Amino acid sequence: MLGSYHEAQEDILTNTSGCGSSQLLALHQRVRAGGGEVALVTTTPTGTGTWGGGLWVGQQRVGIQVVPTSGQAPTYQDTTLRYQLADIHLYREVQTDRGWLSVGVRTGLHIGSLGYYSYFDNDHSRGSTWLMPELMLSLGNPRVLYSQADLCYGAENAMGAYTTRLALGSGLGQLGGSNLLAGFAHSPHQPTPSMAFVSARLRLPGGTGLSALGLEPYFATDFARHQIFSLKMSYRLAR
């Protein structure tokens, strides 16, 4: 499951065709969604390769209030709109294992109804965004310490508001086990685009040599009006 919340002021075109004047709106956006993914991981002498994909569906609720211009009387008329969201998520990830020279690369696509009302910075439209790429690059030793930069990494960073991140992570001395990642996140919604985030992949006790349960929490916040969270439960079956 995933969710996000943010408040923003955006100039939205009054004519959906893209012509005409714009109107300054105070937006209160809330996204809730759920879904699932499946991935096939293969091991090579130099690392691992992964093919993955999934489907996420949910709702975006947009509370709208007109911001008065200079000399205009305040307006208190609120409107709340609800939109259905969907994300078909496909990706390919390759991770080498060369100690401190290890490199991870992930590319993918998010296809569907991803978000409404100025999904992009300086975009004045109300319409839905239907396609976003997913990119990730990691450098370092995944067992000890590595750096990571990504765009739209997972549905939690694509639905409702796309997010870019810069972070440091650690496998806590293991490869393919528990993992901790923390750093800086940026989402284009003004006036609070910058956030701090922390995420983890926790191997739960009780697994066998053929399977393992995992828990993956994620939380990003600007400590005020912008939050993103997700929680995934995973099950891994060895071949």
N, C-alpha and C positions, 0 to 999 in steps of 0.2 A: 504494500500500500504506500501511497505517496500523497503529499499535500504541499501547498505553498500559499502564502498570504503576503500581499503588499499593498501599500497605498501610494498613489502617484497623482500628479497633475499633468494632463496631456492635452495638447491641441488636437482636436479631432475634426476632420473635415465634415461639414454639414451636408455635403453632397457626396454620396458613396461612389460616384463616378470618378472622383478625384479632382473635380473642378469646383471652384467657389471658395467661400470663406471657411475659416475654422472656428471652433468654439472651445474655450478652455473648460475642461471638465475635471472634477475631483473624482478619482476612481478608487474603489475599494474592491480588490480582486482576491478571490479565494478559489483554490483548485483542490479537488479531492478526486483520487483515481485509484484503481486497483488493477492488477494484471499478473502475468506470469511469463517466464522466459525459459528456454531450454537451450543448452549449449553442448557441443561435442568438442572435447579436448583431446588432442593427440600429442604424444611425447616423441621428440626426436633427440638425437645425440647432443644437439646444441640448445635445446629449449623446448617450448610448447607452442602449439598452434590451436586456435579456437575458432569455430564457426558458431554463431549464436543468433537468436532472434526471439521475438515475443510479441505479445499484444497487450496494450493497456487501454482501458476505457474509464471515463469519468465525466465530471461536470465542472465548468468554470462559472462562478457566480460573480457578476460585475455590478456593484453598487455605484450609481452615478449621481453626482450633484453638480449643477452648473456653478462655475466660479464667476462671481460678478466682476465686470470690468470697471474701470475708473468712472465714477459718476453714476453707476448703475446700482439700484437697490439690491440688497442681498436676496437670494432665492433659497428657499429651504425645501423645495420640491425634490424628492428623491425618487429615483427609478432603479429597480433591481432587475437585471436581465440574467438569464441562465442559458448556457450553451453546452452542448454535448461535445466532449473531446474524445479523440481516439488516436492512438499511436501504434503503428506497425513498425517495430524496431528490428533492424538487421545489422549485424556487424561481423567483422573479421579481426582477430587479434593474434599477433605473433610476439612471443617473448623469448629472447635469447638468454642463455645462462653462462656468462663469462666473467663471473665475479663482479668487480667494480666497473667492468666495461659492458655490463648487460644493458640491452636496449629493448624496450617494449613499444610496439606500434599498434594502434587500433584505428580502424576506419569503419564507418557505418552510415546508415541513413535512418531518419525518423520520417515516416510518411503517414499522413492523416490530417485530422483537424487538431492542430497542436495548441493554438491559443488565439484569442481575439483582443482587440483594442490595443494598438501600438505594441505589438510583439517585438518589433525592432525599435531601437532608439531613432528619434526623428521621423518615425513613420506615423502619419496622421490618420491611418485608416482604422475602421472598425472590423474589417474582414478577418477571416481566419488565415493563419499561416499553415500551409499544407506540406512543406518539405524543408527539412534541415539536415545538414551533414553532421556526423559525429567523428571527432578526431581526438587522438590521445598519443602523447609521446612521453616515455619515461626513460631516465638515464640513471645508472648507479647500480648498487648491489641490492637486489630486492630482499635479501635476507637481513641486511643491516640498515642501510640508508639509501634512499633514492629520491630523485626529484621527478615531478610529474606536471605536465601541462595538458589541459584538455578543454574541449568544447562540446557541449551537449552530451556529456558522459552519462549515459543511462537516461531512462524516461523521466527520472526525477529532476534532471537538469534540462529537459526539453519541453515538457508539457506546461503550458501556462506562461512560462517565462524562461527563455534560453539563458544558460549560465556558462561562463568560462571560468576556469580555475587554475591556480598555480599552487603547488603544494610540495611538502616533504612527507615521505612515508617510510615505513619499516615493516619487515616481515617478522620482527621480534625474534630473530635468530633462526627462522625456518623459511623454507620455500614451499609455497602451496598450502600453508597453514593459516594461522591468524595473521591479521594485517591491520596496521593503523595508519591513517592518512589525515593530515591537517594542513590548513593554509588559507589562502585568499580566494574569494569567489567574487565574480562581477556579473550582475544582471542589469540590463540597460534601463530599467525603470527609474526615472528621476522622482524625488531628489535623493534617493538612498540606493545607489547602484552597488556599493561595496559591502561585502560581508566577510565574516570569518566562518570557517567551516571545519568540521571534524567528521570523519567516517571511519568505520571499522568493518573488518570481516573476522568474525569470531568462530572458531571451531568449537562446537559444543561437545562436552564429554559424553561417552557412551557409544561412540562409533566403533565399527569393526574395521578390519583390513579391507573390506569390500565397499564400505559405505561410510559417509560422514554427514552429520547435520551441521548447519551453519546459520548464524544470525548476522545480518548486515544492517546496522543502524547508520543513519546519515542525518546531520543537522547543520544548516547554515543560517546565520542571523546577522543583522546589522545592529542588534541589541535595541531595536526600536520598532520600526514599522515594516520590516521585510524579513520573512522567514521561509525556509524550505526544509522539508523533512521527508524521510522515507524509512521504511522498515521492511526488510526482505528476509524470508526464511528459505534456506536452500537445502537441497538434498543431493549429495554426490554419490554416484554409484560407479565403482571401478569395474572395468571390463576384465 
